[in-house]
């Protein structure tokens, strides 16, 4: 993998994600990390007073931007000192709202991976990136890695892939994991979650399908019965030393039809395992 895009907002969760990515760079063949800052200021913020009845002037907005630019420079220097020495850290900025800014930078730089900081639901802090994780993940044209609050990087040994066997053909996208060039060559745990009934009833058929789709990967098949699919996935990951959860694309993904709140709660509850959403 060559280029990684990381939108920043200076929240504590974002600072933790920067540390995570710095460690990740030592296990991936990353050549460039782009730190993106959106300096968008809404018309309402410019025209209407704040809750403290303070109206921002043009000078106030410019001074705040200069402070943020200095912080961004400091972050890039700090990150560069913690990354693999071969990695280059670059800065990108935009006057557009975050979602549009990300789309523009993706089109310009063609990153291989977009990394987002999940919102910490237990802490009251300004977290623009975390507030828009779901919208960005759904509209992104490149794979998205969502880092939960307080997650710390661990070399990948086991990667959990929740799978609906009604869409087993989508497992072919797991070939994109190879393009990420993890040095640890993790084992894939294919997890089938049934809301009721015997989860292993079609195991022989499932193993045939997996052999066809995952012939070049190390994997094993697991089953659980759980009425709440996301709860079952999160619990399994916590109990089985999983370092990463992979969400497959399409309507059979275990994230596909969930609400913003459900996804946010699933990621926030899952305090240790980042989620990679393939495209």
ABEGO torsion letter per residue (X at the ends): XABBBBBBAGBAAAAAAAAAAAAAAAABBBABBBBBBBABBBAAAAABBBAAGBBBBAAAAAAAAAAAAAAAAAAAAAAAAABBAABBBBBBBBABBAAAAAAAAAAAAGBABBBBBBBBAABBBBBAAAAAAAAAAAABABBBBBBBBGBBBBBBABBBBBBBAAAAAAAAAAAAAAAAGBAAGBBBBBBBBBABEBAAAAAAAAAAAAAAAAAABBBBBBBBBBABAAAAAAAAAAAAGBABBBBBBEAABAAAABBAAAAAAAAAABAABBBBBBX
